[in-house]
Amino acid sequence: MFRKLLRPMTALLLTAVAAFTLAPAAQASEAAASVRAADPSTTGAFPVAYTDLTVSASGRSYSARVWYPGTTAGANAPVASGAHPGLAFGHGFFQAITQYESLLKHYASWGIITVAPKSQGGLFPSHSAFADDLNAALTWLTTQNSTTGSRFAGAVSTGRLAVSGHSMGGGAALVAASRNPAVRSVSTLAAAETNPSAVSASGALGIPVQYVGGSADGIAGVADNQQRMYDAKPAATQLRVITGGFHCGFEDSSGIGCDSGTITRTAQLKLTYGVTTAWLLHTLGLDPSLYDQVWGSAAQSMAGVVYTAKP
């Protein structure tokens, strides 16, 4: 009788011991599964807000749209709490800033306040003036951070400023960075040679610079533009070439005179989101965990992107 009672008790005890023994392993497995590197190609956690305004700083004045992390999405929403990095983005030749809406909204979703000047949009833009406009955007953001009553008061991490741009705007971003010691990082998309020279500006930069291009670019090809800039730039720098990517593939749509590639615009933009957002978050000191996606094996083996670097 005692043995008959003992058997179920023993089985119950062994089951409990097994459950106790396996629980930590299961918990550890769940924890490991939850700890994954961020995927900057996907939308970030912040609601995306925007405002249209006039930037006046450093003797410059122009209309601009600012995309930023908000408490809610939409026009003129309050800025999300915390201090956020600032980015000035330059459009391409004869391109409206609306052509880059998806990219700039993506940056804002990751907590980056992005100012997009509408200046130098005509047939005869001044690259030098555009560079000054980009720097004026960063000066304006810094001033707004300490201006009582400003939407951006206390919301800007003034030690984390960057410039970026596409085509002409990418070249102008490099010239801007060479003139502004407050710039901490640069990311460019199909950067084109400018006057003054973006190649020469690259050679003068000691901060981290990223050049992103497309292998099928028929307007500002890698060999004649981004490769020359990369070659001139001392470390730290990298050249990321999207296989089959095209010049207008960095924009939301194509207009007259645009080229085409061998991958879809959607695929090219997703790759662009990933490599540029990781770059900005890491080089501005916001997310050290992204090192592998910027300089490590994940960057070097990323499907669809050829990696060259001088860390």
C-alpha positions, -999 to 999 in steps of 0.1 A, spaced: 0 0 0 28 24 10 46 16 -23 14 23 -43 11 57 -26 48 64 -30 49 60 -68 26 89 -77 42 110 -51 76 103 -66 64 109 -101 49 142 -89 82 152 -72 103 143 -102 80 164 -124 83 194 -101 121 190 -100 122 188 -138 101 219 -142 122 237 -117 154 226 -135 141 235 -169 125 269 -160 158 288 -158 168 274 -192 135 283 -207 137 318 -192 172 322 -204 161 312 -239 133 337 -239 156 364 -226 181 356 -253 154 357 -280 143 391 -267 178 406 -269 183 412 -305 202 440 -323 180 468 -334 169 468 -371 173 504 -383 157 495 -416 123 492 -399 103 521 -385 115 534 -351 95 538 -319 87 576 -321 55 590 -337 66 613 -365 57 650 -365 66 679 -388 64 716 -390 69 741 -418 87 773 -409 114 798 -418 149 792 -407 169 824 -400 204 820 -387 240 829 -396 228 855 -421 207 829 -440 169 829 -443 148 803 -461 117 781 -459 122 746 -445 103 716 -432 114 699 -400 106 663 -394 110 653 -357 100 627 -330 67 638 -316 44 629 -287 19 622 -315 21 620 -352 12 649 -375 16 686 -380 29 708 -352 27 681 -325 48 686 -294 83 672 -295 89 639 -277 106 642 -244 144 640 -242 173 656 -261 174 645 -298 203 647 -323 200 672 -352 204 666 -389 204 690 -418 195 673 -451 202 687 -486 179 678 -516 192 670 -550 194 693 -580 160 707 -589 143 683 -565 116 692 -540 122 681 -504 89 661 -506 109 636 -527 126 625 -496 97 624 -472 98 587 -465 135 588 -456 132 619 -434 102 605 -416 122 573 -410 150 593 -393 124 611 -372 109 578 -361 143 569 -347 145 602 -327 164 624 -352 153 660 -357 158 667 -394 158 701 -410 153 701 -448 159 735 -465 138 743 -495 165 767 -507 187 764 -539 159 746 -557 162 764 -591 181 757 -623 212 776 -612 218 767 -575 249 778 -556 265 748 -540 285 770 -517 253 788 -505 236 755 -501 264 743 -478 259 775 -457 222 768 -456 228 734 -442 251 748 -415 225 776 -408 200 748 -401 222 733 -374 229 768 -359 192 775 -359 185 742 -341 211 749 -315 196 784 -309 161 770 -307 172 746 -280 179 775 -257 151 798 -268 122 800 -243 89 792 -259 104 775 -289 89 742 -299 124 727 -298 135 743 -264 155 717 -245 148 691 -272 181 692 -291 212 673 -282 235 701 -295 266 680 -293 252 655 -317 248 672 -350 251 657 -385 246 666 -422 234 645 -451 220 649 -485 213 634 -519 233 641 -551 240 679 -551 228 679 -515 253 652 -506 282 671 -521 270 703 -503 268 683 -471 305 675 -474 314 711 -480 292 722 -451 309 697 -428 343 710 -438 333 745 -427 315 736 -394 334 721 -364 301 714 -347 293 686 -372 300 652 -358 290 629 -386 281 629 -423 261 604 -444 256 610 -481 234 594 -508 248 594 -544 269 624 -535 278 644 -566 309 665 -572 302 702 -565 317 736 -567 335 740 -543 347 705 -546 331 678 -525 362 656 -532 385 682 -517 361 688 -488 362 650 -481 400 651 -478 398 678 -451 374 660 -429 385 642 -397 350 632 -386 333 599 -397 318 601 -432 296 576 -450 292 575 -488 262 555 -501 258 549 -538 241 527 -563 260 504 -587 236 513 -616 236 550 -610 235 567 -644 237 603 -631 263 605 -604 281 572 -608 301 557 -580 335 556 -599 335 593 -608 319 606 -576 316 586 -543 347 565 -549 368 596 -554 354 612 -523 360 580 -503 396 577 -516 403 613 -506 388 609 -471 411 597 -443 397 573 -417 371 569 -404 350 564 -435 331 538 -455 316 534 -490 284 513 -492 273 505 -528 238 491 -532 239 464 -559 216 475 -588 208 507 -570 201 538 -591 204 576 -586 167 583 -583 161 552 -562 170 572 -532 139 593 -538 102 585 -533 95 588 -571 112 595 -604 108 625 -626 120 636 -661 156 626 -667 158 599 -640 176 567 -644 167 531 -634 183 502 -618 180 464 -614 163 465 -580 130 481 -570 128 515 -554 112 498 -523 142 475 -519 167 503 -524 150 525 -499 149 498 -473 186 491 -476 192 529 -475 172 532 -443 192 504 -427 227 515 -435 222 552 -430 202 551 -398 226 526 -382 254 550 -392 239 581 -377 228 564 -345 262 548 -340 285 577 -350 265 602 -330 270 581 -299 234 571 -295 236 533 -298 270 515 -294 253 482 -300 251 490 -337 289 488 -341 286 454 -359 260 469 -384 283 498 -392 319 484 -390 316 447 -382 308 414 -398 271 423 -402 280 453 -423 306 435 -443 282 406 -452 250 426 -457 231 412 -486 228 436 -515 254 461 -503 291 461 -512 312 473 -482 345 491 -483 358 509 -453 387 526 -435 376 523 -398 
